[in-house]
Amino acid sequence: MSNTEFGVLVTDELVEELNELTEECVDLQASRSEVVEAILTAYFQSDVDHEARVRELIIRRRKGTL
């Protein structure tokens, strides 16, 4: 399996949370990229309707209810 690098624009609040989570995994020497990849892997391996869930999350985020 190969890796692909791409840029993602996120809010400062999410960056802070990601940094905190990464610091919590200091014993694993995990990078922010590795933490994000783990989160995405867990999401895509879950038994949810990904299309419906993403649509719901985008709508809620735009309304400020997320």
Summary of the structure (lengths in Angstrom):
residues: 66
radius of gyration: 13.8
end to end distance: 33.3
largest distance: 37.7
contacts: 105
relative contact order: 0.07
helix: 65%
strand: 0%
